[in-house]
Amino acid sequence: MRNRWKGWLGFPDDSGDPIQSAPDPHSVLPEDEIHRDESGDAIAKAVGKLPLRQQQAFLLRIWEGLDVAATAKAMGCSQGSV
């Protein structure tokens, strides 16, 4: 109700929420997203060239964040093999 007189007098409506119109600080720029996609494709292609057990070890260590002991346990092998 306070800003209704602005509309009657022809002033622009600035009653929009400034928080809603602020840019998202966590948004990703399109060029960064393309670079990330290209990097992900290159990593997937390189991992695909590895033997199966090496793929498993890599994915468990890097993607899943397991330590060597947990990776060895998950794969049923020694820590030295990981």
PDB file with one MODEL, atoms N, CA, C and O in Angstrom:
MODEL        1
ATOM      1  N   MET A   1       0.819  -1.195   0.000  1.00  0.00           N
ATOM      2  CA  MET A   1       0.000   0.000   0.000  1.00  0.00           C
ATOM      3  C   MET A   1       0.858   1.251   0.000  1.00  0.00           C
ATOM      4  O   MET A   1       0.456   2.274  -0.555  1.00  0.00           O
ATOM      5  N   ARG A   2       2.036   1.188   0.614  1.00  0.00           N
ATOM      6  CA  ARG A   2       2.863   2.386   0.699  1.00  0.00           C
ATOM      7  C   ARG A   2       3.305   2.884  -0.669  1.00  0.00           C
ATOM      8  O   ARG A   2       3.399   4.092  -0.888  1.00  0.00           O
ATOM      9  N   ASN A   3       3.580   1.957  -1.599  1.00  0.00           N
ATOM     10  CA  ASN A   3       4.106   2.350  -2.909  1.00  0.00           C
ATOM     11  C   ASN A   3       3.018   2.532  -3.962  1.00  0.00           C
ATOM     12  O   ASN A   3       3.334   2.828  -5.114  1.00  0.00           O
ATOM     13  N   ARG A   4       1.777   2.366  -3.610  1.00  0.00           N
ATOM     14  CA  ARG A   4       0.703   2.483  -4.587  1.00  0.00           C
ATOM     15  C   ARG A   4       0.654   3.889  -5.196  1.00  0.00           C
ATOM     16  O   ARG A   4       0.337   4.031  -6.377  1.00  0.00           O
ATOM     17  N   TRP A   5       0.961   4.919  -4.419  1.00  0.00           N
ATOM     18  CA  TRP A   5       0.921   6.291  -4.937  1.00  0.00           C
ATOM     19  C   TRP A   5       1.923   6.496  -6.059  1.00  0.00           C
ATOM     20  O   TRP A   5       1.697   7.331  -6.935  1.00  0.00           O
ATOM     21  N   LYS A   6       3.047   5.743  -6.055  1.00  0.00           N
ATOM     22  CA  LYS A   6       4.036   5.867  -7.136  1.00  0.00           C
ATOM     23  C   LYS A   6       3.426   5.465  -8.470  1.00  0.00           C
ATOM     24  O   LYS A   6       3.676   6.111  -9.487  1.00  0.00           O
ATOM     25  N   GLY A   7       2.634   4.412  -8.471  1.00  0.00           N
ATOM     26  CA  GLY A   7       1.961   3.986  -9.698  1.00  0.00           C
ATOM     27  C   GLY A   7       0.957   5.011 -10.184  1.00  0.00           C
ATOM     28  O   GLY A   7       0.830   5.241 -11.387  1.00  0.00           O
ATOM     29  N   TRP A   8       0.257   5.615  -9.273  1.00  0.00           N
ATOM     30  CA  TRP A   8      -0.735   6.639  -9.638  1.00  0.00           C
ATOM     31  C   TRP A   8      -0.063   7.870 -10.226  1.00  0.00           C
ATOM     32  O   TRP A   8      -0.621   8.526 -11.105  1.00  0.00           O
ATOM     33  N   LEU A   9       1.151   8.186  -9.734  1.00  0.00           N
ATOM     34  CA  LEU A   9       1.849   9.384 -10.205  1.00  0.00           C
ATOM     35  C   LEU A   9       2.744   9.095 -11.413  1.00  0.00           C
ATOM     36  O   LEU A   9       3.390  10.003 -11.938  1.00  0.00           O
ATOM     37  N   GLY A  10       2.783   7.840 -11.852  1.00  0.00           N
ATOM     38  CA  GLY A  10       3.546   7.488 -13.048  1.00  0.00           C
ATOM     39  C   GLY A  10       4.993   7.104 -12.791  1.00  0.00           C
ATOM     40  O   GLY A  10       5.765   6.962 -13.739  1.00  0.00           O
ATOM     41  N   PHE A  11       5.375   6.935 -11.544  1.00  0.00           N
ATOM     42  CA  PHE A  11       6.731   6.485 -11.241  1.00  0.00           C
ATOM     43  C   PHE A  11       6.842   4.990 -11.545  1.00  0.00           C
ATOM     44  O   PHE A  11       5.863   4.253 -11.421  1.00  0.00           O
ATOM     45  N   PRO A  12       8.027   4.550 -11.941  1.00  0.00           N
ATOM     46  CA  PRO A  12       8.179   3.110 -12.224  1.00  0.00           C
ATOM     47  C   PRO A  12       7.971   2.287 -10.957  1.00  0.00           C
ATOM     48  O   PRO A  12       8.250   2.728  -9.842  1.00  0.00           O
ATOM     49  N   ASP A  13       7.478   1.096 -11.172  1.00  0.00           N
ATOM     50  CA  ASP A  13       7.230   0.183 -10.058  1.00  0.00           C
ATOM     51  C   ASP A  13       8.536  -0.485  -9.663  1.00  0.00           C
ATOM     52  O   ASP A  13       9.029  -1.359 -10.375  1.00  0.00           O
ATOM     53  N   ASP A  14       9.090  -0.081  -8.544  1.00  0.00           N
ATOM     54  CA  ASP A  14      10.340  -0.676  -8.068  1.00  0.00           C
ATOM     55  C   ASP A  14      10.100  -1.542  -6.835  1.00  0.00           C
ATOM     56  O   ASP A  14      10.992  -1.732  -6.008  1.00  0.00           O
ATOM     57  N   SER A  15       8.895  -2.055  -6.731  1.00  0.00           N
ATOM     58  CA  SER A  15       8.541  -2.859  -5.558  1.00  0.00           C
ATOM     59  C   SER A  15       9.027  -4.304  -5.665  1.00  0.00           C
ATOM     60  O   SER A  15       8.776  -5.104  -4.763  1.00  0.00           O
ATOM     61  N   GLY A  16       9.723  -4.652  -6.760  1.00  0.00           N
ATOM     62  CA  GLY A  16      10.233  -6.007  -6.901  1.00  0.00           C
ATOM     63  C   GLY A  16      11.251  -6.322  -5.826  1.00  0.00           C
ATOM     64  O   GLY A  16      11.956  -5.436  -5.343  1.00  0.00           O
ATOM     65  N   ASP A  17      11.321  -7.547  -5.467  1.00  0.00           N
ATOM     66  CA  ASP A  17      12.234  -7.982  -4.419  1.00  0.00           C
ATOM     67  C   ASP A  17      13.662  -7.973  -4.960  1.00  0.00           C
ATOM     68  O   ASP A  17      13.955  -8.707  -5.904  1.00  0.00           O
ATOM     69  N   PRO A  18      14.565  -7.158  -4.388  1.00  0.00           N
ATOM     70  CA  PRO A  18      15.938  -7.115  -4.901  1.00  0.00           C
ATOM     71  C   PRO A  18      16.675  -8.436  -4.715  1.00  0.00           C
ATOM     72  O   PRO A  18      17.594  -8.740  -5.476  1.00  0.00           O
ATOM     73  N   ILE A  19      16.290  -9.215  -3.728  1.00  0.00           N
ATOM     74  CA  ILE A  19      16.920 -10.518  -3.514  1.00  0.00           C
ATOM     75  C   ILE A  19      16.583 -11.455  -4.672  1.00  0.00           C
ATOM     76  O   ILE A  19      17.440 -12.206  -5.137  1.00  0.00           O
ATOM     77  N   GLN A  20      15.342 -11.410  -5.133  1.00  0.00           N
ATOM     78  CA  GLN A  20      14.921 -12.275  -6.232  1.00  0.00           C
ATOM     79  C   GLN A  20      15.572 -11.890  -7.550  1.00  0.00           C
ATOM     80  O   GLN A  20      15.755 -12.744  -8.418  1.00  0.00           O
ATOM     81  N   SER A  21      15.923 -10.629  -7.717  1.00  0.00           N
ATOM     82  CA  SER A  21      16.509 -10.184  -8.987  1.00  0.00           C
ATOM     83  C   SER A  21      18.034 -10.178  -8.963  1.00  0.00           C
ATOM     84  O   SER A  21      18.662  -9.878  -9.979  1.00  0.00           O
ATOM     85  N   ALA A  22      18.637 -10.503  -7.826  1.00  0.00           N
ATOM     86  CA  ALA A  22      20.100 -10.548  -7.726  1.00  0.00           C
ATOM     87  C   ALA A  22      20.630 -11.783  -8.446  1.00  0.00           C
ATOM     88  O   ALA A  22      19.979 -12.828  -8.450  1.00  0.00           O
ATOM     89  N   PRO A  23      21.810 -11.668  -9.056  1.00  0.00           N
ATOM     90  CA  PRO A  23      22.384 -12.845  -9.734  1.00  0.00           C
ATOM     91  C   PRO A  23      22.789 -13.914  -8.720  1.00  0.00           C
ATOM     92  O   PRO A  23      23.185 -13.604  -7.596  1.00  0.00           O
ATOM     93  N   ASP A  24      22.685 -15.155  -9.131  1.00  0.00           N
ATOM     94  CA  ASP A  24      23.046 -16.282  -8.280  1.00  0.00           C
ATOM     95  C   ASP A  24      24.567 -16.380  -8.206  1.00  0.00           C
ATOM     96  O   ASP A  24      25.212 -16.567  -9.238  1.00  0.00           O
ATOM     97  N   PRO A  25      25.167 -16.258  -7.008  1.00  0.00           N
ATOM     98  CA  PRO A  25      26.629 -16.331  -6.903  1.00  0.00           C
ATOM     99  C   PRO A  25      27.176 -17.726  -7.200  1.00  0.00           C
ATOM    100  O   PRO A  25      28.375 -17.881  -7.432  1.00  0.00           O
ATOM    101  N   HIS A  26      26.318 -18.733  -7.196  1.00  0.00           N
ATOM    102  CA  HIS A  26      26.759 -20.105  -7.453  1.00  0.00           C
ATOM    103  C   HIS A  26      26.467 -20.555  -8.881  1.00  0.00           C
ATOM    104  O   HIS A  26      26.677 -21.720  -9.221  1.00  0.00           O
ATOM    105  N   SER A  27      25.990 -19.646  -9.708  1.00  0.00           N
ATOM    106  CA  SER A  27      25.677 -20.037 -11.079  1.00  0.00           C
ATOM    107  C   SER A  27      26.959 -20.272 -11.869  1.00  0.00           C
ATOM    108  O   SER A  27      28.001 -19.691 -11.566  1.00  0.00           O
ATOM    109  N   VAL A  28      26.875 -21.111 -12.863  1.00  0.00           N
ATOM    110  CA  VAL A  28      28.025 -21.460 -13.691  1.00  0.00           C
ATOM    111  C   VAL A  28      27.893 -20.744 -15.030  1.00  0.00           C
ATOM    112  O   VAL A  28      26.838 -20.754 -15.664  1.00  0.00           O
ATOM    113  N   LEU A  29      28.984 -20.130 -15.436  1.00  0.00           N
ATOM    114  CA  LEU A  29      28.993 -19.470 -16.740  1.00  0.00           C
ATOM    115  C   LEU A  29      28.922 -20.531 -17.836  1.00  0.00           C
ATOM    116  O   LEU A  29      29.455 -21.628 -17.668  1.00  0.00           O
ATOM    117  N   PRO A  30      28.273 -20.219 -18.951  1.00  0.00           N
ATOM    118  CA  PRO A  30      28.145 -21.214 -20.030  1.00  0.00           C
ATOM    119  C   PRO A  30      29.492 -21.738 -20.521  1.00  0.00           C
ATOM    120  O   PRO A  30      29.632 -22.936 -20.771  1.00  0.00           O
ATOM    121  N   GLU A  31      30.489 -20.855 -20.662  1.00  0.00           N
ATOM    122  CA  GLU A  31      31.790 -21.325 -21.149  1.00  0.00           C
ATOM    123  C   GLU A  31      32.473 -22.234 -20.132  1.00  0.00           C
ATOM    124  O   GLU A  31      33.197 -23.152 -20.516  1.00  0.00           O
ATOM    125  N   ASP A  32      32.251 -21.990 -18.836  1.00  0.00           N
ATOM    126  CA  ASP A  32      32.804 -22.879 -17.817  1.00  0.00           C
ATOM    127  C   ASP A  32      32.115 -24.240 -17.845  1.00  0.00           C
ATOM    128  O   ASP A  32      32.756 -25.272 -17.642  1.00  0.00           O
ATOM    129  N   GLU A  33      30.818 -24.238 -18.094  1.00  0.00           N
ATOM    130  CA  GLU A  33      30.073 -25.498 -18.174  1.00  0.00           C
ATOM    131  C   GLU A  33      30.534 -26.320 -19.374  1.00  0.00           C
ATOM    132  O   GLU A  33      30.654 -27.541 -19.275  1.00  0.00           O
ATOM    133  N   ILE A  34      30.791 -25.673 -20.496  1.00  0.00           N
ATOM    134  CA  ILE A  34      31.290 -26.371 -21.684  1.00  0.00           C
ATOM    135  C   ILE A  34      32.655 -26.975 -21.391  1.00  0.00           C
ATOM    136  O   ILE A  34      32.917 -28.127 -21.734  1.00  0.00           O
ATOM    137  N   HIS A  35      33.532 -26.187 -20.750  1.00  0.00           N
ATOM    138  CA  HIS A  35      34.871 -26.691 -20.412  1.00  0.00           C
ATOM    139  C   HIS A  35      34.775 -27.885 -19.470  1.00  0.00           C
ATOM    140  O   HIS A  35      35.507 -28.862 -19.628  1.00  0.00           O
ATOM    141  N   ARG A  36      33.869 -27.812 -18.485  1.00  0.00           N
ATOM    142  CA  ARG A  36      33.688 -28.914 -17.545  1.00  0.00           C
ATOM    143  C   ARG A  36      33.180 -30.160 -18.271  1.00  0.00           C
ATOM    144  O   ARG A  36      33.635 -31.270 -17.994  1.00  0.00           O
ATOM    145  N   ASP A  37      32.242 -29.977 -19.195  1.00  0.00           N
ATOM    146  CA  ASP A  37      31.721 -31.116 -19.958  1.00  0.00           C
ATOM    147  C   ASP A  37      32.818 -31.755 -20.803  1.00  0.00           C
ATOM    148  O   ASP A  37      32.925 -32.980 -20.873  1.00  0.00           O
ATOM    149  N   GLU A  38      33.633 -30.916 -21.445  1.00  0.00           N
ATOM    150  CA  GLU A  38      34.723 -31.441 -22.279  1.00  0.00           C
ATOM    151  C   GLU A  38      35.740 -32.189 -21.424  1.00  0.00           C
ATOM    152  O   GLU A  38      36.236 -33.243 -21.824  1.00  0.00           O
ATOM    153  N   SER A  39      36.048 -31.650 -20.255  1.00  0.00           N
ATOM    154  CA  SER A  39      36.987 -32.318 -19.354  1.00  0.00           C
ATOM    155  C   SER A  39      36.421 -33.657 -18.884  1.00  0.00           C
ATOM    156  O   SER A  39      37.134 -34.659 -18.826  1.00  0.00           O
ATOM    157  N   GLY A  40      35.135 -33.658 -18.550  1.00  0.00           N
ATOM    158  CA  GLY A  40      34.495 -34.900 -18.112  1.00  0.00           C
ATOM    159  C   GLY A  40      34.495 -35.951 -19.198  1.00  0.00           C
ATOM    160  O   GLY A  40      34.698 -37.133 -18.924  1.00  0.00           O
ATOM    161  N   ASP A  41      34.268 -35.524 -20.442  1.00  0.00           N
ATOM    162  CA  ASP A  41      34.300 -36.462 -21.568  1.00  0.00           C
ATOM    163  C   ASP A  41      35.694 -37.034 -21.757  1.00  0.00           C
ATOM    164  O   ASP A  41      35.847 -38.225 -22.028  1.00  0.00           O
ATOM    165  N   ALA A  42      36.717 -36.189 -21.615  1.00  0.00           N
ATOM    166  CA  ALA A  42      38.100 -36.651 -21.776  1.00  0.00           C
ATOM    167  C   ALA A  42      38.470 -37.644 -20.677  1.00  0.00           C
ATOM    168  O   ALA A  42      39.138 -38.644 -20.938  1.00  0.00           O
ATOM    169  N   ILE A  43      38.037 -37.366 -19.452  1.00  0.00           N
ATOM    170  CA  ILE A  43      38.325 -38.284 -18.349  1.00  0.00           C
ATOM    171  C   ILE A  43      37.600 -39.612 -18.559  1.00  0.00           C
ATOM    172  O   ILE A  43      38.185 -40.676 -18.359  1.00  0.00           O
ATOM    173  N   ALA A  44      36.343 -39.556 -18.957  1.00  0.00           N
ATOM    174  CA  ALA A  44      35.584 -40.788 -19.196  1.00  0.00           C
ATOM    175  C   ALA A  44      36.226 -41.620 -20.304  1.00  0.00           C
ATOM    176  O   ALA A  44      36.281 -42.847 -20.213  1.00  0.00           O
ATOM    177  N   LYS A  45      36.704 -40.960 -21.332  1.00  0.00           N
ATOM    178  CA  LYS A  45      37.354 -41.668 -22.437  1.00  0.00           C
ATOM    179  C   LYS A  45      38.656 -42.319 -21.971  1.00  0.00           C
ATOM    180  O   LYS A  45      38.944 -43.461 -22.332  1.00  0.00           O
ATOM    181  N   ALA A  46      39.445 -41.594 -21.168  1.00  0.00           N
ATOM    182  CA  ALA A  46      40.707 -42.138 -20.664  1.00  0.00           C
ATOM    183  C   ALA A  46      40.457 -43.300 -19.710  1.00  0.00           C
ATOM    184  O   ALA A  46      41.153 -44.313 -19.777  1.00  0.00           O
ATOM    185  N   VAL A  47      39.478 -43.167 -18.827  1.00  0.00           N
ATOM    186  CA  VAL A  47      39.158 -44.251 -17.886  1.00  0.00           C
ATOM    187  C   VAL A  47      38.654 -45.468 -18.650  1.00  0.00           C
ATOM    188  O   VAL A  47      38.940 -46.602 -18.266  1.00  0.00           O
ATOM    189  N   GLY A  48      37.916 -45.245 -19.716  1.00  0.00           N
ATOM    190  CA  GLY A  48      37.397 -46.347 -20.518  1.00  0.00           C
ATOM    191  C   GLY A  48      38.486 -47.179 -21.176  1.00  0.00           C
ATOM    192  O   GLY A  48      38.264 -48.338 -21.525  1.00  0.00           O
ATOM    193  N   LYS A  49      39.660 -46.587 -21.346  1.00  0.00           N
ATOM    194  CA  LYS A  49      40.783 -47.314 -21.955  1.00  0.00           C
ATOM    195  C   LYS A  49      41.539 -48.183 -20.951  1.00  0.00           C
ATOM    196  O   LYS A  49      42.347 -49.026 -21.341  1.00  0.00           O
ATOM    197  N   LEU A  50      41.279 -47.978 -19.665  1.00  0.00           N
ATOM    198  CA  LEU A  50      41.968 -48.754 -18.636  1.00  0.00           C
ATOM    199  C   LEU A  50      41.362 -50.149 -18.519  1.00  0.00           C
ATOM    200  O   LEU A  50      40.197 -50.351 -18.860  1.00  0.00           O
ATOM    201  N   PRO A  51      42.154 -51.117 -18.034  1.00  0.00           N
ATOM    202  CA  PRO A  51      41.583 -52.429 -17.718  1.00  0.00           C
ATOM    203  C   PRO A  51      40.517 -52.273 -16.624  1.00  0.00           C
ATOM    204  O   PRO A  51      40.534 -51.301 -15.868  1.00  0.00           O
ATOM    205  N   LEU A  52      39.603 -53.224 -16.548  1.00  0.00           N
ATOM    206  CA  LEU A  52      38.457 -53.138 -15.651  1.00  0.00           C
ATOM    207  C   LEU A  52      38.852 -52.892 -14.201  1.00  0.00           C
ATOM    208  O   LEU A  52      38.280 -52.013 -13.555  1.00  0.00           O
ATOM    209  N   ARG A  53      39.801 -53.634 -13.681  1.00  0.00           N
ATOM    210  CA  ARG A  53      40.188 -53.479 -12.267  1.00  0.00           C
ATOM    211  C   ARG A  53      40.780 -52.101 -11.998  1.00  0.00           C
ATOM    212  O   ARG A  53      40.560 -51.531 -10.930  1.00  0.00           O
ATOM    213  N   GLN A  54      41.532 -51.561 -12.961  1.00  0.00           N
ATOM    214  CA  GLN A  54      42.079 -50.215 -12.792  1.00  0.00           C
ATOM    215  C   GLN A  54      40.964 -49.168 -12.854  1.00  0.00           C
ATOM    216  O   GLN A  54      41.009 -48.161 -12.148  1.00  0.00           O
ATOM    217  N   GLN A  55      39.970 -49.415 -13.699  1.00  0.00           N
ATOM    218  CA  GLN A  55      38.809 -48.518 -13.742  1.00  0.00           C
ATOM    219  C   GLN A  55      38.115 -48.499 -12.378  1.00  0.00           C
ATOM    220  O   GLN A  55      37.777 -47.439 -11.851  1.00  0.00           O
ATOM    221  N   GLN A  56      37.912 -49.693 -11.824  1.00  0.00           N
ATOM    222  CA  GLN A  56      37.246 -49.791 -10.531  1.00  0.00           C
ATOM    223  C   GLN A  56      38.030 -49.063  -9.446  1.00  0.00           C
ATOM    224  O   GLN A  56      37.462 -48.308  -8.657  1.00  0.00           O
ATOM    225  N   ALA A  57      39.343 -49.296  -9.415  1.00  0.00           N
ATOM    226  CA  ALA A  57      40.181 -48.662  -8.404  1.00  0.00           C
ATOM    227  C   ALA A  57      40.141 -47.137  -8.558  1.00  0.00           C
ATOM    228  O   ALA A  57      40.012 -46.417  -7.568  1.00  0.00           O
ATOM    229  N   PHE A  58      40.250 -46.654  -9.777  1.00  0.00           N
ATOM    230  CA  PHE A  58      40.220 -45.216 -10.022  1.00  0.00           C
ATOM    231  C   PHE A  58      38.887 -44.611  -9.572  1.00  0.00           C
ATOM    232  O   PHE A  58      38.864 -43.603  -8.865  1.00  0.00           O
ATOM    233  N   LEU A  59      37.793 -45.225  -9.982  1.00  0.00           N
ATOM    234  CA  LEU A  59      36.485 -44.674  -9.647  1.00  0.00           C
ATOM    235  C   LEU A  59      36.202 -44.705  -8.142  1.00  0.00           C
ATOM    236  O   LEU A  59      35.625 -43.768  -7.590  1.00  0.00           O
ATOM    237  N   LEU A  60      36.613 -45.781  -7.495  1.00  0.00           N
ATOM    238  CA  LEU A  60      36.409 -45.852  -6.052  1.00  0.00           C
ATOM    239  C   LEU A  60      37.261 -44.817  -5.317  1.00  0.00           C
ATOM    240  O   LEU A  60      36.801 -44.200  -4.357  1.00  0.00           O
ATOM    241  N   ARG A  61      38.494 -44.629  -5.767  1.00  0.00           N
ATOM    242  CA  ARG A  61      39.396 -43.679  -5.093  1.00  0.00           C
ATOM    243  C   ARG A  61      39.025 -42.235  -5.406  1.00  0.00           C
ATOM    244  O   ARG A  61      38.903 -41.419  -4.492  1.00  0.00           O
ATOM    245  N   ILE A  62      38.845 -41.910  -6.672  1.00  0.00           N
ATOM    246  CA  ILE A  62      38.657 -40.516  -7.071  1.00  0.00           C
ATOM    247  C   ILE A  62      37.185 -40.105  -7.007  1.00  0.00           C
ATOM    248  O   ILE A  62      36.850 -39.101  -6.377  1.00  0.00           O
ATOM    249  N   TRP A  63      36.322 -40.857  -7.641  1.00  0.00           N
ATOM    250  CA  TRP A  63      34.909 -40.472  -7.713  1.00  0.00           C
ATOM    251  C   TRP A  63      34.209 -40.663  -6.369  1.00  0.00           C
ATOM    252  O   TRP A  63      33.473 -39.788  -5.912  1.00  0.00           O
ATOM    253  N   GLU A  64      34.446 -41.816  -5.744  1.00  0.00           N
ATOM    254  CA  GLU A  64      33.756 -42.123  -4.493  1.00  0.00           C
ATOM    255  C   GLU A  64      34.497 -41.584  -3.276  1.00  0.00           C
ATOM    256  O   GLU A  64      33.909 -41.475  -2.200  1.00  0.00           O
ATOM    257  N   GLY A  65      35.767 -41.247  -3.423  1.00  0.00           N
ATOM    258  CA  GLY A  65      36.532 -40.660  -2.334  1.00  0.00           C
ATOM    259  C   GLY A  65      36.974 -41.642  -1.266  1.00  0.00           C
ATOM    260  O   GLY A  65      37.274 -41.243  -0.141  1.00  0.00           O
ATOM    261  N   LEU A  66      37.016 -42.925  -1.606  1.00  0.00           N
ATOM    262  CA  LEU A  66      37.451 -43.925  -0.630  1.00  0.00           C
ATOM    263  C   LEU A  66      38.962 -43.861  -0.458  1.00  0.00           C
ATOM    264  O   LEU A  66      39.693 -43.511  -1.385  1.00  0.00           O
ATOM    265  N   ASP A  67      39.421 -44.207   0.752  1.00  0.00           N
ATOM    266  CA  ASP A  67      40.863 -44.300   0.949  1.00  0.00           C
ATOM    267  C   ASP A  67      41.347 -45.658   0.433  1.00  0.00           C
ATOM    268  O   ASP A  67      40.551 -46.481  -0.018  1.00  0.00           O
ATOM    269  N   VAL A  68      42.650 -45.877   0.504  1.00  0.00           N
ATOM    270  CA  VAL A  68      43.230 -47.103  -0.065  1.00  0.00           C
ATOM    271  C   VAL A  68      42.673 -48.344   0.639  1.00  0.00           C
ATOM    272  O   VAL A  68      42.346 -49.335  -0.014  1.00  0.00           O
ATOM    273  N   ALA A  69      42.565 -48.288   1.959  1.00  0.00           N
ATOM    274  CA  ALA A  69      42.088 -49.460   2.705  1.00  0.00           C
ATOM    275  C   ALA A  69      40.639 -49.787   2.338  1.00  0.00           C
ATOM    276  O   ALA A  69      40.303 -50.952   2.126  1.00  0.00           O
ATOM    277  N   ALA A  70      39.790 -48.779   2.263  1.00  0.00           N
ATOM    278  CA  ALA A  70      38.380 -49.010   1.920  1.00  0.00           C
ATOM    279  C   ALA A  70      38.235 -49.489   0.480  1.00  0.00           C
ATOM    280  O   ALA A  70      37.379 -50.320   0.177  1.00  0.00           O
ATOM    281  N   THR A  71      39.073 -48.961  -0.399  1.00  0.00           N
ATOM    282  CA  THR A  71      39.036 -49.400  -1.799  1.00  0.00           C
ATOM    283  C   THR A  71      39.456 -50.858  -1.904  1.00  0.00           C
ATOM    284  O   THR A  71      38.823 -51.643  -2.609  1.00  0.00           O
ATOM    285  N   ALA A  72      40.525 -51.219  -1.202  1.00  0.00           N
ATOM    286  CA  ALA A  72      40.995 -52.606  -1.215  1.00  0.00           C
ATOM    287  C   ALA A  72      39.919 -53.542  -0.673  1.00  0.00           C
ATOM    288  O   ALA A  72      39.702 -54.623  -1.220  1.00  0.00           O
ATOM    289  N   LYS A  73      39.251 -53.135   0.391  1.00  0.00           N
ATOM    290  CA  LYS A  73      38.187 -53.957   0.964  1.00  0.00           C
ATOM    291  C   LYS A  73      37.035 -54.112  -0.018  1.00  0.00           C
ATOM    292  O   LYS A  73      36.509 -55.213  -0.185  1.00  0.00           O
ATOM    293  N   ALA A  74      36.636 -53.016  -0.673  1.00  0.00           N
ATOM    294  CA  ALA A  74      35.526 -53.063  -1.628  1.00  0.00           C
ATOM    295  C   ALA A  74      35.857 -53.927  -2.838  1.00  0.00           C
ATOM    296  O   ALA A  74      34.986 -54.589  -3.403  1.00  0.00           O
ATOM    297  N   MET A  75      37.135 -53.909  -3.228  1.00  0.00           N
ATOM    298  CA  MET A  75      37.540 -54.678  -4.415  1.00  0.00           C
ATOM    299  C   MET A  75      37.976 -56.097  -4.057  1.00  0.00           C
ATOM    300  O   MET A  75      38.169 -56.921  -4.951  1.00  0.00           O
ATOM    301  N   GLY A  76      38.136 -56.395  -2.773  1.00  0.00           N
ATOM    302  CA  GLY A  76      38.562 -57.738  -2.367  1.00  0.00           C
ATOM    303  C   GLY A  76      39.998 -58.028  -2.744  1.00  0.00           C
ATOM    304  O   GLY A  76      40.319 -59.133  -3.182  1.00  0.00           O
ATOM    305  N   CYS A  77      40.878 -57.029  -2.575  1.00  0.00           N
ATOM    306  CA  CYS A  77      42.292 -57.216  -2.899  1.00  0.00           C
ATOM    307  C   CYS A  77      43.144 -56.546  -1.832  1.00  0.00           C
ATOM    308  O   CYS A  77      42.610 -55.948  -0.898  1.00  0.00           O
ATOM    309  N   SER A  78      44.446 -56.638  -1.960  1.00  0.00           N
ATOM    310  CA  SER A  78      45.339 -56.013  -0.968  1.00  0.00           C
ATOM    311  C   SER A  78      45.465 -54.511  -1.243  1.00  0.00           C
ATOM    312  O   SER A  78      45.181 -54.031  -2.341  1.00  0.00           O
ATOM    313  N   GLN A  79      45.897 -53.796  -0.214  1.00  0.00           N
ATOM    314  CA  GLN A  79      46.100 -52.359  -0.382  1.00  0.00           C
ATOM    315  C   GLN A  79      47.204 -52.060  -1.384  1.00  0.00           C
ATOM    316  O   GLN A  79      47.160 -51.045  -2.079  1.00  0.00           O
ATOM    317  N   GLY A  80      48.185 -52.936  -1.459  1.00  0.00           N
ATOM    318  CA  GLY A  80      49.259 -52.762  -2.446  1.00  0.00           C
ATOM    319  C   GLY A  80      48.753 -52.862  -3.871  1.00  0.00           C
ATOM    320  O   GLY A  80      49.288 -52.209  -4.767  1.00  0.00           O
ATOM    321  N   SER A  81      47.733 -53.666  -4.089  1.00  0.00           N
ATOM    322  CA  SER A  81      47.169 -53.802  -5.426  1.00  0.00           C
ATOM    323  C   SER A  81      46.412 -52.544  -5.840  1.00  0.00           C
ATOM    324  O   SER A  81      46.332 -52.219  -7.024  1.00  0.00           O
ATOM    325  N   VAL A  82      45.860 -51.845  -4.860  1.00  0.00           N
ATOM    326  CA  VAL A  82      45.124 -50.617  -5.161  1.00  0.00           C
ATOM    327  C   VAL A  82      46.113 -49.563  -5.608  1.00  0.00           C
ATOM    328  O   VAL A  82      45.719 -48.438  -5.917  1.00  0.00           O
TER     329      VAL A  82
ENDMDL
END
